[in-house]
Amino acid sequence: RQMCIRDRYEAQREISRAALQLLTFASRVHSSLLEDRKKALMEHTLKCAQWADADWLLFRDGIIAFQQTTTEIEEEDIIFLNSAIKVLIRCRNCKRKMDWFCAAEEIVNCIFAMLDYPERHAEYLIHELAKPFLGEVPGGIPESGVKEKANKGIGFELANVLFIVGHVGMKMVIHVEKVEEELRGKYRRESVNKPHGKENKEDELDQVGGGKEAEIEKDLRELKAIADKTLDKGSLLGTFIPILLSLAKECISKYTGAISQDSAGNNYILENIGINALCKLMYTSERFCAEYIGMLFDLLKVNLSPVVKHNIIISLGDIANRFPNQMERWKQEIFNKLKDNSAKVRRTTLMVLAHLILNDMLKVRGELAEICLMQDDTDAYIQSFVELFLYELNSKGPHIIYNAMPKALAYINQHYPDVPFERFEKVIRLLVKFVDKDKQAEQLIEKLCLKLKNCEERQTEWINISYALTQLNYSDKGLKKLLELYDGWKNKIAENAQVKTYFLAILTKIKRSKIDDMGKSSIEEFEIKLGVREGEVNSQGSSSLKSAAGKQAKRRRRKGRKKEAEQNLSAIQEENEEEDKLPTCTKEENAGKPRRCYKATRRKKKAEQMADISN
């Protein structure tokens, strides 16, 4: 009976949330739906968080609806926000602890979205939550305090504080950027609306001092200086930096087996929230990011939860967007997470990298091979996403994949010398699909032949480059380019039979393609340089690529025969239709005449021809 009552109670809560969400969506079109009931909405939002079993999700939806209905902030709105903050602080130790973070995030969003001076309310919220740790006046706690506090069983309360600290730090950056944009917009509007004509003395004095533009730049520099100081040692957010760094170090030590499993890091919620807050604060200050970003990559190397790694990788994408210079030297570390044991981490890494590359925030060269190798991933979503990403990258600029292909080949030879040849074949075939111009193919032939010339000892690399050459399309100029670079591959075909087999396959492919009379002399020269007899090419070259070029030629011939048969069939059908229009000779009309009617016999013969064509 108690379970039934509890299930009914939960169902009622879910219905209340769904109804409030529906009203919020509808109020975007008809604002009067919630504006007329704003007072009741505020009362219900505060009440649902003060129940014995507080419903923080309904509280969160109420805050969202409140933002939707409020266009201009009034005194009663400020009173409501203050009450909501106090409820959030007083009732944080309720049963539904994890839902508290959803409500706290929305409260902070509302403060920064609606108030002119949000830092005051944010400071009050942090002070009140941090009293058990920092006392009435923030002064910091030693690094060992994290372990001590968690062992006392108040790790969740510390997680509450760190969550608010991280989110307030990130919202402060967004707030400063919003103020900067408002200042720039104000300057642009004044410049447009300024009347033309003779300037007065005040305008001349402004011009001497730099004018309005100089004032705006000065204000922007001051704003930037304020943002850079948010994490200084004496600031409120900077007080928590030692706590976050200590927590990260303990996580690294714990998950690499350096300390016992009974340490403070045992608190999973505290670990997750603390690391997430550290990532958000790195987004706040470039100086702090440059100093401690390596700690995030150390966290990615240990055996953390996939959820924590997922959050770190997403944060790294935001940091790369804000501070691209800081991420350039760590680019390879991000690509290494494409090989993580967790499919969730691999998928997140791939999506973040795709976003950065497609938006020109990260330059990709040979690392493109890492993404191509993921087409064999066990996750079906990752397999489909790889090809979709390459199509998007090619549509962004057809030269990108073409330029990256030689470097991708070198990347595989360097970082994956023992990769199975089947995987290498798939990567090359996938990249060659986007090399569809003869000029690009010619330049790739030149680059690959020069690379083959510079490979001295590693015969595996010879084979890989030779296979890549077989996948390109060869025009007359492409063949001439291959012959011009004969010095680059003549020794390789003499020393390695597999390399010679691939060059024979190139010859077979060229012979089956459309080459004009001038190109035939180049084919003969190619045969001489390969040192093969007539007929030897087909036997050796075709087997190397499993007659790939031959299959293409057969398909072309089959299509040609089918097309010719269809044309003959349509011609016969047209003749039959024309003959059907002619009058048929009767026996009486045909009697006594030397000429007979051939219509029936001709139709019979044509029917037999149509049957033969169909067969």
C-alpha positions in Angstrom: 0.0 0.0 0.0 2.8 2.4 0.8 4.4 1.7 -2.5 1.2 2.4 -4.3 0.8 5.7 -2.4 4.4 6.7 -3.3 3.9 5.8 -6.9 0.7 7.9 -7.1 2.6 10.7 -5.4 5.4 10.6 -8.0 2.9 10.4 -10.8 1.2 13.6 -9.5 4.6 15.4 -9.4 5.4 14.4 -12.9 2.0 15.6 -14.1 2.6 19.0 -12.3 6.0 19.4 -14.0 4.7 18.5 -17.4 1.8 21.0 -17.0 4.1 23.8 -16.0 6.5 23.1 -18.9 3.6 23.1 -21.3 2.4 26.4 -20.0 5.9 27.8 -20.3 6.2 26.8 -23.9 2.7 28.2 -24.7 3.5 31.5 -23.0 6.2 32.2 -25.6 3.3 32.7 -28.1 0.6 34.0 -25.7 2.4 35.7 -22.9 -0.8 36.4 -20.9 -1.1 32.7 -20.0 1.4 33.1 -17.2 1.6 36.8 -16.7 -1.9 36.9 -15.2 -1.0 34.1 -12.8 2.5 35.3 -12.0 1.9 35.7 -8.2 0.4 32.2 -7.9 3.4 30.8 -9.9 5.9 32.4 -7.5 4.1 31.2 -4.4 3.9 27.6 -5.7 7.6 27.6 -6.8 8.7 28.6 -3.3 6.3 26.1 -1.6 7.3 23.0 -3.6 11.0 23.4 -2.3 10.0 23.6 1.3 8.1 20.3 1.5 9.6 17.5 3.6 10.4 15.8 0.3 11.3 18.9 -1.8 10.6 18.8 -5.5 13.6 20.6 -6.9 12.7 19.8 -10.5 9.4 21.5 -10.1 11.2 24.4 -8.4 13.6 24.6 -11.4 10.7 24.6 -13.9 9.0 27.4 -11.8 12.2 29.5 -12.1 12.3 29.0 -15.9 8.6 30.0 -16.1 9.3 33.1 -14.0 12.0 34.2 -16.4 9.6 33.7 -19.3 6.9 36.0 -17.8 9.2 38.8 -16.6 10.2 41.4 -19.1 11.0 44.3 -16.7 12.4 43.5 -13.2 10.3 44.9 -10.4 10.6 45.0 -6.6 8.4 42.0 -6.1 10.6 40.1 -8.6 13.8 40.9 -6.5 12.0 39.8 -3.4 11.1 36.5 -5.0 14.6 35.9 -6.2 16.0 36.6 -2.7 13.4 34.2 -1.2 14.4 31.5 -3.8 18.1 31.8 -2.9 17.3 31.5 0.8 15.2 28.4 0.1 18.0 26.9 -1.9 20.4 27.4 0.9 18.2 26.3 3.7 16.8 23.1 2.1 19.9 21.8 0.4 20.1 18.6 2.6 16.8 17.2 1.5 16.3 13.7 0.3 16.5 14.4 -3.4 20.1 15.7 -3.3 21.1 15.3 -6.9 18.0 17.3 -8.1 19.3 20.3 -6.0 22.0 20.9 -8.6 19.4 21.4 -11.4 17.6 24.0 -9.3 20.9 25.8 -8.3 22.0 26.0 -11.9 18.7 27.6 -12.9 18.8 30.1 -10.0 22.3 31.3 -11.0 21.2 31.6 -14.7 18.2 33.7 -13.6 20.3 36.0 -11.5 22.7 36.7 -14.3 19.9 37.0 -16.9 17.6 39.4 -15.0 19.7 41.5 -12.6 21.9 44.5 -13.5 24.4 43.6 -10.7 24.2 39.8 -10.5 27.6 39.5 -8.7 26.1 40.7 -5.5 23.5 38.0 -5.3 26.1 35.4 -6.5 28.5 36.5 -3.7 25.8 36.2 -1.1 24.9 32.7 -2.3 28.5 31.5 -2.2 29.1 33.0 1.3 26.1 31.4 2.8 26.8 27.9 1.3 30.5 28.1 2.3 30.0 29.1 6.0 30.6 25.5 7.3 34.0 25.5 5.5 35.3 29.0 5.5 33.6 30.7 8.4 31.9 34.0 8.3 34.8 35.6 6.3 36.4 33.6 3.5 40.0 32.9 4.2 40.7 29.6 2.6 41.3 26.1 3.9 44.4 24.0 3.5 44.7 21.5 0.7 44.4 18.6 3.3 41.0 20.1 4.2 39.3 18.4 1.3 40.1 15.0 2.6 39.3 16.0 6.2 35.9 17.5 5.3 34.9 14.6 3.1 35.8 12.1 5.8 33.5 13.9 8.2 30.6 13.1 5.9 29.9 16.6 4.6 31.4 16.0 1.1 28.0 16.7 -0.4 27.8 20.1 1.2 31.3 20.9 -0.2 30.1 19.7 -3.6 27.2 22.3 -3.3 29.6 25.1 -2.9 32.0 24.0 -5.6 29.2 23.6 -8.1 28.0 27.2 -7.5 31.6 28.5 -7.6 32.2 26.9 -11.0 28.9 28.0 -12.5 29.2 31.6 -11.2 32.7 31.8 -12.7 31.5 30.8 -16.1 28.5 33.1 -16.0 30.7 36.0 -14.9 32.6 35.6 -18.2 29.4 35.6 -20.2 28.1 38.6 -18.3 31.3 40.6 -19.0 31.1 39.7 -22.7 27.5 40.8 -22.8 28.4 44.2 -21.3 31.2 44.5 -23.9 28.8 43.9 -26.7 26.3 46.5 -25.3 29.1 49.1 -25.2 30.1 48.4 -28.7 26.4 48.5 -29.9 25.9 51.8 -28.1 29.0 53.2 -29.8 27.8 52.0 -33.2 24.3 53.5 -32.7 25.8 56.9 -31.7 28.0 56.9 -34.8 25.1 56.2 -37.1 22.7 58.7 -35.5 25.3 61.5 -35.3 24.2 64.5 -37.4 26.4 65.5 -40.3 27.7 69.1 -40.6 30.1 71.4 -38.9 31.7 70.0 -35.8 31.7 72.1 -32.7 34.6 72.6 -30.3 33.6 69.7 -28.1 33.8 67.3 -31.0 37.2 68.7 -31.9 38.4 68.1 -28.4 37.1 64.6 -28.5 39.0 64.0 -31.7 42.2 65.1 -30.1 41.7 62.7 -27.2 40.7 59.8 -29.4 36.9 60.4 -29.3 34.3 58.0 -28.2 36.1 55.0 -29.7 39.0 55.6 -27.3 36.6 55.7 -24.3 35.0 52.5 -25.4 38.4 50.8 -25.7 39.4 52.0 -22.3 36.2 50.6 -20.8 36.7 47.3 -22.5 40.3 47.0 -21.2 39.0 47.7 -17.7 36.4 45.0 -18.1 39.0 42.5 -19.3 41.2 43.4 -16.3 38.3 42.7 -14.0 37.6 39.4 -15.6 41.3 38.4 -15.3 41.2 39.2 -11.6 38.3 37.0 -10.8 40.6 34.1 -9.8 43.2 36.1 -8.0 44.2 34.9 -4.5 42.3 37.6 -2.7 39.1 37.2 -4.7 36.1 35.1 -3.6 36.4 32.6 -6.4 40.1 32.4 -6.0 39.6 31.2 -2.4 38.4 27.9 -3.7 41.3 27.3 -6.2 43.4 25.4 -3.6 40.5 23.1 -2.8 39.8 22.3 -6.5 43.5 21.7 -7.3 43.8 19.4 -4.2 40.7 17.5 -5.2 42.1 17.0 -8.7 45.5 15.8 -7.4 43.8 13.3 -5.1 41.7 11.9 -7.9 44.8 11.5 -10.1 46.6 9.7 -7.2 43.7 7.5 -6.4 42.9 6.3 -9.8 46.6 5.5 -10.6 46.9 3.5 -7.4 49.3 5.9 -5.6 47.0 6.1 -2.5 44.5 3.8 -0.8 40.9 3.6 -2.0 39.7 4.9 1.4 40.8 8.4 0.7 38.6 11.5 0.2 38.2 10.8 -3.4 35.8 8.0 -2.5 33.0 10.6 -2.7 31.9 10.2 -6.3 29.7 13.3 -6.3 32.4 15.5 -4.9 34.9 14.3 -7.5 32.5 14.9 -10.4 31.4 18.3 -9.2 34.9 19.4 -8.2 36.5 18.5 -11.6 33.6 20.1 -13.5 34.0 23.3 -11.5 37.8 23.3 -12.2 37.1 23.1 -15.9 34.6 26.0 -15.8 37.1 28.2 -13.9 39.8 27.5 -16.6 37.3 28.9 -19.1 37.3 32.1 -16.9 41.0 33.0 -17.0 43.6 32.4 -19.7 46.4 32.7 -17.2 44.9 30.1 -14.9 44.1 27.9 -17.9 47.7 28.1 -19.2 49.1 27.1 -15.8 46.8 24.1 -15.0 45.3 22.8 -18.2 47.8 19.9 -18.1 46.0 18.7 -15.0 42.9 18.0 -17.1 44.8 15.8 -19.5 46.3 14.0 -16.6 42.8 13.3 -15.3 41.8 11.9 -18.8 44.7 9.4 -18.6 43.6 7.8 -15.3 40.7 5.4 -14.8 38.0 8.0 -14.1 34.3 7.4 -14.7 33.3 7.9 -18.4 30.8 10.6 -17.2 33.6 12.6 -15.7 35.8 12.2 -18.8 32.8 13.2 -21.0 32.4 16.5 -19.0 36.2 17.2 -19.3 36.2 16.7 -23.0 33.2 19.0 -23.5 34.9 21.6 -21.4 38.1 21.3 -23.4 36.0 22.1 -26.5 34.8 25.3 -24.8 38.3 26.2 -23.8 39.6 25.7 -27.4 36.9 28.1 -28.6 37.9 30.8 -26.0 41.7 30.3 -25.8 42.7 28.5 -29.1 46.4 29.2 -28.5 46.4 27.3 -25.3 44.9 24.1 -26.9 47.2 23.9 -29.9 50.0 22.1 -28.1 47.6 19.7 -26.5 45.9 18.7 -29.8 47.4 15.2 -30.0 46.2 14.5 -26.4 42.6 15.1 -27.5 43.0 12.9 -30.5 44.3 10.1 -28.3 41.0 10.0 -26.5 39.5 8.6 -29.7 41.1 5.3 -28.6 39.5 5.3 -25.1 37.9 2.1 -23.8 34.6 3.8 -23.3 32.3 4.3 -26.3 30.8 7.3 -24.6 34.1 9.0 -24.4 35.1 8.2 -28.0 31.8 9.5 -29.2 32.1 12.7 -27.3 35.7 13.2 -28.4 34.7 12.7 -32.0 31.8 15.2 -31.9 33.9 17.8 -30.1 36.8 17.5 -32.6 34.3 17.6 -35.5 32.8 20.8 -34.2 36.2 22.4 -33.7 37.5 21.4 -37.1 34.4 22.4 -39.1 34.4 25.8 -37.4 38.1 26.5 -38.1 39.0 26.4 -34.4 41.4 23.5 -34.8 43.6 22.8 -37.8 43.8 19.2 -38.8 46.6 17.6 -40.8 47.9 14.1 -40.4 45.6 13.6 -37.3 42.7 13.1 -39.9 43.9 9.5 -40.0 42.8 9.0 -36.4 39.3 9.9 -37.4 39.4 7.7 -40.5 40.6 4.7 -38.5 37.3 5.0 -36.4 35.2 3.7 -39.3 36.0 0.2 -37.9 34.7 1.2 -34.4 32.4 -1.2 -32.6 29.9 1.7 -32.1 27.6 2.0 -35.2 26.9 5.7 -34.5 30.7 6.4 -34.6 31.0 4.5 -37.9 28.3 6.6 -39.6 29.5 9.8 -38.1 33.0 9.4 -39.5 31.8 9.4 -43.1 29.3 12.2 -42.5 32.1 14.3 -41.0 34.3 13.8 -44.0 31.5 14.7 -46.4 30.9 17.9 -44.4 34.7 18.7 -44.4 34.9 18.2 -48.1 31.9 20.4 -48.8 33.6 23.1 -46.7 36.7 23.0 -48.9 37.5 20.4 -51.5 41.2 21.0 -50.9 41.2 20.1 -47.2 41.2 16.3 -47.5 43.4 16.4 -50.5 46.0 18.4 -48.7 45.8 16.2 -45.6 46.1 12.9 -47.4 49.9 12.6 -47.7 50.3 13.7 -44.0 47.6 11.2 -43.0 49.5 8.5 -44.8 52.7 9.5 -43.0 50.8 9.7 -39.7 49.7 6.1 -40.0 53.2 4.9 -41.0 54.7 6.7 -37.9 52.1 6.0 -35.2 50.6 2.8 -36.5 53.4 0.8 -38.1 51.7 -2.5 -37.2 48.2 -1.6 -38.2 46.5 -4.5 -40.1 46.7 -3.9 -43.9 42.9 -4.3 -44.2 42.3 -1.2 -42.0 44.9 0.7 -43.9 43.2 -0.1 -47.2 39.8 1.2 -45.8 41.4 4.4 -44.8 43.0 5.1 -48.2 39.9 4.1 -50.1 37.8 6.5 -47.9 40.1 9.4 -48.4 40.6 8.8 -52.2 36.8 9.1 -52.7 37.2 12.9 -52.1 40.1 13.3 -54.7 37.9 13.7 -57.8 39.9 16.1 -59.9 42.7 15.1 -62.3 44.9 18.0 -61.2 44.6 16.9 -57.5 45.5 13.3 -58.6 48.5 14.5 -60.5 49.9 16.4 -57.5 49.2 13.5 -55.2 51.1 11.2 -57.6 54.1 13.6 -57.3 54.0 13.9 -53.5 53.6 10.2 -53.0 56.5 9.3 -55.4 58.8 11.8 -53.6 57.8 10.3 -50.3 58.5 6.8 -51.7 61.9 8.1 -52.8 62.8 9.4 -49.3 61.8 6.1 -47.6 65.1 4.2 -47.2 64.6 1.3 -44.8 61.0 0.6 -43.8 59.6 -1.6 -46.6 56.1 -1.6 -44.9 56.0 2.1 -45.8 57.0 1.3 -49.4 54.0 -1.0 -49.7 51.6 1.4 -48.1 52.6 4.3 -50.4 52.5 2.0 -53.5 49.0 0.8 -52.6 47.9 4.5 -52.2 49.2 5.1 -55.7 47.1 2.3 -57.1 43.9 3.9 -55.8 44.4 7.2 -57.7 42.9 7.9 -61.1 45.5 8.3 -63.9 45.1 10.7 -66.8 47.7 11.3 -69.5 49.4 13.9 -67.4 49.2 11.7 -64.3 51.0 8.9 -66.2 53.7 11.3 -67.4 54.2 12.6 -63.9 54.7 9.0 -62.7 57.3 8.4 -65.4 59.1 11.6 -64.7 59.6 10.4 -61.1 61.0 7.1 -62.2 64.1 7.6 -60.1 62.0 7.6 -57.0 60.5 4.1 -57.3 62.8 2.2 -59.6 64.9 0.8 -56.7 61.8 0.0 -54.7 60.3 -2.3 -57.4 63.6 -4.1 -57.7 63.9 -4.7 -54.0 60.3 -5.5 -53.0 58.1 -7.8 -55.0 54.9 -6.5 -53.5 55.8 -2.9 -54.5 56.3 -4.1 -58.1 53.0 -6.0 -58.0 51.2 -2.7 -57.2 53.0 -0.9 -60.0 51.9 -3.6 -62.4 48.4 -3.1 -61.1 48.7 0.6 -61.9 49.7 -0.3 -65.5 46.7 -2.6 -65.8 44.4 0.2 -64.5 45.9 2.6 -67.0 45.5 0.2 -69.9 41.8 -0.3 -69.2 41.1 3.4 -68.9 40.6 5.9 -71.8 44.0 7.0 -73.0 44.5 8.8 -76.2 47.0 7.9 -78.9 49.6 10.2 -77.4 49.3 8.4 -74.1 49.9 5.0 -75.6 53.6 5.8 -76.1 53.8 6.6 -72.3 52.2 3.2 -71.6 54.9 1.5 -73.7 57.5 3.5 -71.8 56.0 2.5 -68.5 56.0 -1.2 -69.6 59.7 -1.0 -70.5 60.6 0.6 -67.1 58.7 -2.1 -65.3 60.5 -4.7 -67.4 57.5 -6.9 -68.2 56.6 -9.0 -71.2 53.4 -8.6 -73.1 50.7 -10.5 -71.2 52.6 -10.5 -67.9 50.9 -7.4 -66.8 47.4 -8.8 -66.7 48.5 -11.9 -64.8 50.5 -10.0 -62.1 48.8 -6.6 -61.9 45.2 -7.8 -61.7 45.8 -10.2 -58.8 47.3 -7.4 -56.6 44.1 -5.5 -56.4 41.8 -8.4 -56.9 41.0 -7.2 -60.4 39.5 -4.0 -59.1 40.1 -2.1 -62.3 38.9 -5.1 -64.4 35.7 -5.2 -62.4 35.1 -1.6 -63.2 35.7 -2.2 -66.9 33.3 -5.2 -66.9 30.6 -3.1 -65.3 31.1 -0.4 -67.9 30.8 -3.0 -70.7 27.8 -4.6 -69.1 26.1 -1.3 -68.8 26.9 -0.6 -72.5 25.4 -3.9 -73.7 22.3 -3.4 -71.6 21.8 0.2 -72.9 22.2 -1.1 -76.5 19.7 -3.9 -76.0 17.2 -1.4 -74.5 17.6 0.9 -77.6 17.0 -2.0 -80.0 14.0 -3.1 -78.0 12.5 0.4 -78.1 13.2 0.6 -81.9 11.3 -2.6 -82.6 8.4 -1.5 -80.4 8.1 1.7 -82.4 8.1 -0.2 -85.7 5.3 -2.5 -84.4 3.3 0.6 -83.4 3.7 2.1 -86.9 2.7 -1.2 -88.6 -0.4 -1.5 -86.3 -1.6 1.7 -87.9 -1.5 0.1 -91.5 -4.6 -1.7 -92.8 -4.5 -5.5 -92.7 -4.9 -7.4 -96.0 -7.8 -9.9 -96.1 -7.8 -13.2 -98.0 -10.2 -11.8 -100.6 -8.1 -8.7 -101.3 -5.0 -10.8 -101.5 -6.4 -13.5 -103.8 -5.0 -13.6 -107.3 -2.2 -11.2 -106.5 1.4 -12.2 -106.8 2.3 -10.0 -103.8 1.3 -11.3 -100.3 0.9 -9.6 -96.9 4.1 -9.9 -94.8 2.7 -8.2 -91.7 2.0 -11.4 -89.7 5.3 -13.0 -90.5 7.3 -9.9 -89.7 5.5 -9.5 -86.4 6.4 -13.1 -85.6 10.1 -12.6 -86.4 10.3 -9.3 -84.4 8.7 -11.1 -81.4 11.4 -13.7 -81.6 14.1 -10.9 -81.8 12.6 -9.2 -78.7 12.7 -12.4 -76.8 16.4 -12.9 -77.8 17.2 -9.3 -76.7 15.4 -9.8 -73.4 17.4 -13.0 -72.8 
